[in-house]
Amino acid sequence: MKKPITTAEIRDAYLKFFEEKGCQIWPSSSLVPDDPSLLLTVAGMVQFKPYFLQQKKLDDKYVGTTTTQRCVRTNDIDIIGTDGRHLSFFEMLGNFSFGKYFKREMCAWAWEFSTEVLQLEKDRIYVTVFTDDDEAAQIWEETGVDKSHISRLGEDDNFWTAGATGPCGPCSEMYYDQGKEYGCGSPDCKPGCDCDRFLEYWNLVFTQFDQQEDGSRIPLEKKNIDTGMGLERVAAIMQGVQSNFDTDVLAALVDLGKQLSSLTPKELEEEQNQVSLKIIADHARAIIFMIGDGILPSNEGRGYILRRLIRRSALHGKRLGFQTPFLESYIPKIIELMGKNFPQIKENYSLIQKTLDTEESRFNRTLAHGQKYLNDKLGTLDGKNLSGKDAFTLHDTYGFPLELTQEICNEAQVTVDVESFNKLMEDQKQRARNAREDNAWEEDDNIIESLVNKHPKTEFCGYNNYDTQVRVLDIVQENQVVESA
């Protein structure tokens, strides 16, 4: 029996294939994008925006680039663990052209890689194109795709943008038919259906426009290619499993959770515990890679996304019997599985470990006090609704984010009065604004602000060093800059 191809082997085969087509292999960029319209790197094309816009040029000896990009998306966070497709962290295999090749070449190469390198059965491959993209439909038919396997979808499915502004265009998606047994049974079932029969594994974006802040789209100087193939999804297809969590990398992380848990093997097979194991396996990768790229927990922006992922993991860890911080136990395994391609997680091991231990310990204390309060409230409810006042108390007194309160309440089939909660939050913010206006230190704030604007930006080096040499630039005493104090 032929040995299943590993995730690492698929990654290497993809990069080699497009390198042989004339694409230059580029390293994965940071999860912190050089793009103010994005909190996190959500796709492989993010680092290439200046090339799509012709602001930068690729070496003429290459027809394009190819990468394996680490990505984090949390728009489907509530679904993760309940199905086999959605992840917060994933790898996106991509290849990109900035005017050197377009639809015809890309479709032919995608078909070649799918049928000759991966050796997928041709009659199980389906494609979708944008509603009015007759050219793409004709190219696919000429490439070898059966006409009955080509369908058209609208802007929600087959037009791609990355953020509010920037390069965008119609796209064509490739699907793999996993079999009727995974379908909904409808005679109209086809790619784009919500069931599990047709698995989308490759998105080919024909980048032709530059989207403006007002939503208008200006044609780009050159037509480009931006593709993304979900590595975990392809691994599931190639390894003959229907869930990303059964592929070699994620299955190893699920197994690690089982080993760390104090639950019995029978208990671990219960559906709710299976979901917790999958959530932690997924979130652990996102958390470790985010900290490895210099993101630290905070109450806003990408730091808040990180904090939420850590707290969700810790909450599910409690359900698996973990009594002490456990996420750092995932670091060595993730380095073993992925460190060769992403060395920054090994280089920043100490930072990741200390950040996780501190954040998890702090949350465990918060959880212990807050959950007792919440459990008491849930036990005395007359109906199925938690008041906004109680949710606000959990947030203000116990440090519970609203999402965490909602998640715990959902399991008890209790809703949260979000409208009332938001009103109390706004009242609190207004009180804080009023207090600042009355603050006797306001003038000092203005002095500090003027000095910050006066001097060059200070580079924070604490991600890699615990001490450094610094220079005092100014001393403030009684709202005045002085020579000494």
N, C-alpha and C positions, 0 to 999 in steps of 0.2 A: 504493500500500500504506500502511495506517495506521501511523503512527509508534508504537512501543511506549511505554506509559506508564512514566515513571521512578519510582524509589523515592521521590524527593522529591514528585512529583505525587500518588502514592498517599497519602503522609503528609498532605499538605495537604487532599486530598479527604475523608479520614476526619475530620479535625478540623473542617472546615467543615460536613460532614453533621451531626455531633452538636451542633455549636454551633447550627445551625438548628433542632434538636430541643429546644433549651433548656438544653443543657449548657454550663458555663463552661470555657473552655480554661485548663488549668493547666500551668505549666512542669514539665519533668521534674525529679524530685528527685535528690539525690546518690546515688551508688553506696554511700555510707556511710549505712546506714539509721538512723533514730532509733528503734531497736528492738533491745533486747539479745538477742532470740531469733534474730537473723539476723546473719551476718557481712557480707553484701552485699545490695543491692537486687535481688531475683530476680523481681519482678513489679510491674506498675503499681499494684496496690492497696496496696502497703506504706505509702505516705505517707498513705493514707486510713483506716488502722485506727481512729484516734480518731473519725472520722465514722461508720464502720460501728457502732461501740460507743456512738454518741450522746454521746460525751464532748465533741465539737465539733459545731457546726451550720453548714451551708452557707447562704449568702444565700438567702432565700425566693424571690427572683425567678428562681432557677435550679432545674431539675429534677434536675440532677446535674453531673458534671464529665467532661472528656475530656482525655486526655494522650497524648503519645508518650514513653514511659519508657525510658531506657537501663537495661539489665539485664545482669548477669553471673551465669552458672551454670556450674559446673565438674563437676557430677556425671557428665556424659558426656564428659569430657575425652579419654578414650582412643579414642573413636569419631570425634572431630572430624577432618575431612580424608579419612576413608575412605568417607563417604557425603555426600549433598547436603543433609541436613536439620539436622544438629546443629551448634551454635555455642556458644562460651563467651560472646561478647558479641552481643546482639541488641537490637532496638527492639521494644517492645511497645505497640501501639496499644490504648488502652483507653477505656472509658466506664463511669461509676460512678453509681449512684443510692443515696441513703441514706433510702429509704422513700418516694420520690416516684413511681417506676415499678417494675414487676416483670416477671414472665415474659412476659406477653402483649405488652406494648409492646416489650420487648427482642427477642423472637423476630421480631416484625413488622419492626422496624428493621434487624435483621441480614439478613433476607431481602431487604428493600428495597435496602440498601447493596450486597449481593452481586449481585443480579440487575439493578438499575437503574443504580447508579453504576458498579460494576465491570463490569457486563454479563456476568456469568458465565452459562453455559448452565444452565438450571434442572435439566435431567435429569442433570447431572453433579455436583449438590450432594447430599450425604448428611449425615444428622445422627445423633448418638447421644444417648441420655438415660440417667439413672441408673436402675438396675434397677426400682425401684418408683415412678418418677415418671410416673404415668399422665397427670397434668395437662400436663406439658411435651410428651409425645407427642401428646396431643390438640390442643394449641395449634399445634404444627408442622404437623399435618395440615390444620388450618383455615387456616393461613397460606399453604399452597400446596405443601408438600413431599409428594411421593408417599409413600403409606403404606409401600411396599416399600423406601423409602430411609431409613426410621427404624428404628434398632436400639437395643438396651439393653446397657449394660456395667456392671460392678460397681464397687466402691469404688476399686480401683486406677486405674481409667480415668476414672470419672465422679463422683468426689467430691473437692473441692479444698480444701486447707489451705495456709497460708503460714507455715511455721515450726511449732514445737511447740504454740504457743498462739495464740488470736486468732480472728477471723471466718472462717467456713468454710461449706461447703454443697454440695449436689448440683450438678452442672454438665451442660451440654449442649454437645457439640462439633460443629463444622461441618467437613465434609471435601469435598475436590474430587477427583473421579475423573480421574486423569491418563491412563487408558486401560489396556486389557487387556495391552498390550505391556510395561507396567511391573509387572505383577502376578506372583503366584507360580504361577498356572495352576490353583489349587485351585477347585473349584466352590463351596466355602464361603467364598471370599475376600470380605471385607467390611471396613468401617471398624474399625480396631483390629488388623488383620492386620499382621504385621511387614514385609510387602513394601512396595514403593514406589507401588503403584497408588493407594491412597487417602491423600491428603495432608491432615492436619489443619491448618486455618489459623485457626480462631477458636474460643475457649473462652468460653462464657457461664456464669458461676457465679452461682447463685441463693443468695446468702449469707443464711443463716437462723439460724446458730448461732455461739456463742462457745466455742471449744475450750479446755478447762482443762488444767492441767499433768498431771492424772491421766488424761487422755484422754476425760473426759466432755464432753458438749456441751450448753450451756444455750441455749434459744431466745433470739434477739435481740429487743430491744424492737420493732424494725421490720425488715421483710424488704427486702433490698438487692440491687443488681445490681453485679457485678464482672466485666468482660469483658476478654479479652486476645487481640488478633490479632497474630500474628507478621508484622511488616512484611516481613522478608526472604522468608518463605514466600509471602506474597501477591504480592510482586514477581516471584518465580519463576513463579507461575501467570500473572500478567498479561504477563510478558515472554516467555512461551512456552518456558521452559527447565525442566529437571527438577532442577536443583541450585541451592541458594542461592549457590554460588560462581560461577555463570554470570550472576547478576544484575548490574546496572550498577555498584553500589558495590563489591561484593566482587570482581567481575571486574577492576575497575581496580586493586585491591590485588594480585591475583594477577599481573596484567601488570607491575606495578611490581617484584615479586619477580623476574620473568623478566629485566627490564632490568638489575637490580642484580647478577644472578648471572653468574658467569664460565663457566657451562656452555654447551654448544652448544645450538641449538634442538632438535636431535634428542635430546640427553640430557635436556632439560627435559620432553620428552614421555613419558619413562619413568615408570611408575606411582609408584614410590617418590618421585621428585622432584615429581610432581604433588601427592602427599599433603603433602610438605614445603611447597610453595608455598601450599597451602590452609590449613595449620596456621598459618603465619606471617601470612597475610592476616587470618585470624580473630583470632589472639592479639594482633596489633598493635593492633587496635581496643580490645580489652579492656584491654591494658596502658596505652595512651595515655589512655583515659578514666579508669582507676583512679587513675593519678598525677594527672591533671587534677582529680580530686576529693579530692586530699590524701592518698591512700594511698601509703605508701613501702615498699620491700622490707624484710622482716624475717624472722625465723625462727618466727613464730607468727601465728595469726589470718589476717586478710585480707592482711596484709603478706606472709605466706608464700605465699598463693595468687598474689599478684602476682609474687613471686620465682620461683615454679614456672613461671608462664606465660612470664616473660622467659627463663628457662633452657631451657625447651622450644623456644622460638623460636630462641635462639642455637644450640642443638644442631642444629636442622633447617637453620639458616643455614649451618652448617659443611658440611652435606651438599650444599648448593647452591653451595659454593665461596666463601662469604664468609669472609675472613680477618681482618677488622677489624669493630668494632661497626657495625651497619647499621640497627638498629631506628629510630633517630632519623630516617632517611630517609623513614619512613612518616608522620611528623608533618605535613608540608606537604600531602600528598595527602589525609589524613584530614580536615584542616582545610578543604581545598577542597571535599570531598564532604559534610561534615557540620557544619562550623563555624557555618553560619547558624542551625541549630537548637540547637546545643550550644556556645555561645560560650566556655565555661570552658576548652576545650582550646586555644583561641587565646590566651586571657588568661594561661594557665599554660605557654605554650610553653617558656620558659626552664627552668622547673622540670622539665618532662617531659624535655627534651633532656639536661640535666645528670644527672638520675637514671638515664636509660637508658644514657648513656655510661659512667657510673661502674659501674653494676651489670653491664653487659655485659662491660666490660673486666676486671672482677674475675672473672667467671665464665669468660672465655676462658683466664685463667691457671690457674684451677682445673681446667678441662676438659683442658688440655694435659697436666698432670701426672697427673691421675686416669685419663684415658683410656689413657695408656701402661700404667699399672699394670693396668687392667682388661683391655686387649687381651692383655697378657702372660699373665694368668690364664686368659682364654678360650682362648688358644692351647695351654695345657698341661692343660686339663681332661680327665679320663679319661671322664667321663660328660656328662650334660646338666644339671648342677646346680652353681651357684656357691654356695660355702659362706657361711654367715652371717658367719663370721669375715672373709672377704674383703669382703663387703658392708659390714661394720662398719668395716674399715680404710678403705674408700673414703669412708665417711661421716665418720669421726673424723679421718683424716689429710688427706684430699683435699677434704673439703667436699661430697662427692656425696650428695644426698638419696637415700633408698632408691628413690623413684619413678624417678629418672633411671637408676640402676643397672638397675632392672627393665626400663625401656624399651629400653636398649641391649642387654640380655641377650635380651629377647623377639625382637629382630631376628635374633639369632644362634641362636634356638630353644633358649635356655638358661633354666632356671628359677632362682630365687633362694631359698635356704633362709631364708624370712622368720621362721620360728619361732625359729631360732637367732640371727638378727640381733636380734630383739626382746629375747631373753634377755640378750644382750651389752649392749644399750642400757639395759635396766633395771639391770643390774649397775653400769654407769657412773653412772647417776643415783643409785644408792644410795651409791656411793663419794663422790659430790659432796655428798650430804646429810650423810654422816658427817664430811666435811671441814668443812662449815659449822658443825657442832656443836662442833668442836674449834678453830674460828677465833677467834683472840684479838681480832679486830675486831668480834665479835658485838655487844658492848655499844655500840660506835659505831653499828652498824646500828640499834639500838634508839633511840638519841638522834636520828638522822636521821629515823627513822620518826615519832617523836613531833613533830618540828618540821614535817614534811610534813603531819601531821594537824592541827597547830595553825593553820597559815596557809591562806588561800584558795588554790584551785587556780591554778597559773600557766598563763596562756594562751600556747601555743606559736605564734609568728608567723613561723616560719622558712619557711613555705610561700610567703610573699609578700615577705619582707624579709630582707636579709642582715645588717642591724645594727639595734639598737633600744636605747632607754634602759631600764636596769634599776635596781632598788633592792636593796641587801643587807639582808636581814631579820635574820639571825643569823650569828654566827661560832662555830664549834666548835673547841676546842683541848683535847686530852687528855681527850676524852669529857665536856667541860663547855662550856656556853654562856658566852662571854666578851665583854666590851665591845670589845676590840681584840686584835690579834695581829700 
